């Protein structure tokens, strides 16, 4: 899994030595997780796996203990690694030349929203460089989503996002609007299974498709 990792260890707790069992520690953690709506997997006296879905995040916890006073807690707040390297104009041109399309993963939106976030500027700048540098190139700006939500909602969301990208390129980067058309295809063209967060992250993308 990818995401934020936390490690906590309690040991040499002399005041608790012999006063609590492994089962007692395990049950306390399990009950606390269930109380906030989490799930417990593979519970044993000496270790437990737990999972919590909260605020759109998937959080996993592993608790291991020995004699009730040596407790190890590991937590992963799962989140796909942020894309730090943005494809440049040459990479986009090569992709379009060889396959007719190229996926762009550096354009960001808030969950279930279509406003282009400021951190998308590096990717948008490279798209603008590609289009202004090759004025005869015309592309479809295609929005894609994962399968979270209904098909109708995702179709509208992907269209709105594609429209927002075209608007940003036209207004902020002065790209000729005649070079672009926006379309949204929702979840209908995945490039990875939607069964994992990693796969869903790959499916959430904007593509440039040669007209």
N, C-alpha and C positions, 0 to 999 in steps of 0.2 A: 504494500500500500504506500501511497504518497501523501504527504501532508505534514502538519505540525506534530512533532513527537515530544511527549513529556515522559520523564522518568522520575519516580519518587521511590525512595527506599527508607524504611524504618527498621532500625536494628539496635541491638544492645539496650533495649528498653527494660532495664532491670526492674522497674516498678511493676511491669506487667508479667514478668517471668513466672510461669506456672499458674497464671491467673486467668488465662483465656486459651481455648483450644483452637486448632486450625479450623474446625467446623464452625465455631463461633465467629471467627474472623470472616470466613467465607460467606456465611449466612448474612452477616451485617452488610457486606458489600453488595450481595445479590439483592437483598431487600431494599437497600438504598437506590439501586439502579431501577428496580421495578417501580418504586414509588414515584420516580420522575418519568415513567413511561418507557423505560428501556427494556431490553430483552437479555436473557441469560442463556448461554450455550455451554455445553459440556461441563456442568458444575461438578466439582469434586471437592474433597476435603482440603486438598493442598493447592489447587489452582482453579480459576474460573475465567471464561471468556464472556464479555458482555458487549452490548451494542446499543447505541442511542441515536435516534434521528431527531434533530432539533434545529429549528431555524434554517432548514434546508441543508444542514450539514450531517454527515455520517461520522459518528464518533465510536471508536472501538477501544475497549479497555481489557487488559489482562492483569489479573491479580494472582500472585503466587506468595505462599507463606510457609513458614516452618516453625513449629512449636509455638505458634501464636504471637511471637514477638520479633520475628524477622519477616517483614512484609515488603514485597516488591510490587509496585504498581506501574504499568506502562500504558500510555494512552496515545492513540493516534486520531487526530482530527483530520479525517480524510479529505483531501483536496488535490485535484490534478495540479501538477507543477505548472507554474505560469510560464508561458512562452516568452523567453527573454531575447531570442534572436529572431529578427524580422526578415522575411524573404525580401531581397532587393529586386529592383526593376529587371535586372538581367535574368535572375532566377525565374521571375514571372514570365518573361519573354520566352525563355527556353522551354518552360512548361507548356505554354500555349503553342509554341512551334512544334513540339514533339507529340503532344496528346490532345491539343485543342482546348485545354482548360488547365487551370491551376488553382489549388486551394490556398486561401489566405487565412492564417490562424492568429493574426495580430490585430484583429478588429474586435473590440470588446463592447458588450452591452450588459446592463444590469439584468437580473433575473426577470423574465417575462416582460421586458421593456425593449423599446426600439431606439432609444436615444444613443447615439454613438458616444462612447466615453473618451475623454481627452487622451488617455494612454494609447488610443488607436492611431494617433498622429503619425508615428513612424511608418506604419504600414500604408496609411492613406497617402503619405508623401511619396512612397515608392510606386504606388499604383498611378498617381498623378504623373510621376516622372516617365513611367512607361507609356501612358496614353498621350501626353503632350509631346513626347519624343518620337512617337510613331502615329502621326495624325490620321493615317489611313486605317489604323486598327480600330475595329468596332467590337465591343464586347457586351455580353449579358452579365450584369451583376446579379448573381444568384444567391439568395439567402437559404441556409439550411438550418434545421434544428435537430435536437434529439427527439425521442418519443415521449418525453414527459409532457403530459397534457393531451388534450384531444387533437385529432387530426385537423379539424376545422380551425381550432385556435392556432395551431402551429403554422398552418398555411397563411393565416392572416399575419401572424407575428413575423414569419420569415419574409413576407412581402413588405411589411413595414420596415424591417431592418434593411432590406435591399434598397428601398426607397430612400432611407436615411443616409445610406452610403453614397448613393448617387447625388443626393442633395449636398452632402459635405464636399464631395469631389468637385461639384459644379460651383458652389458658392465660395468655399475657402481656398480651393486649389485651382480654380479657374479652368477646369477641364471642359472641353467642348461637350455639351450635353448630347449632341448628335452621335457621339461615340459610345453612348451607354444606354442600355435599357434594363430596368430592374424587374426581376421575377423572384417569387418565393415558392419553394417546393416543399417547405415544411420538413417532415421526417421521411419523405418518399425516396430519398436517394442516399442512404447511409453508406459510409465507407468502413464502418466497423460495427460489431454487435452492440446493441443498446443495453446489454445485460450488465455492463460494468460502467463505473464512472469514467474510466479511461476511454472506453468505447464511445460513451455519450459525448465526452469532450472532443473527440475527433469528428463527431458528426455535427457539432455546433460550429459552423464555419461559413465563410463567404467565398464563393468561387467566381473567378473570371472565366467566362466561356466565350470563345471566339464566335462571332456571328457569321 
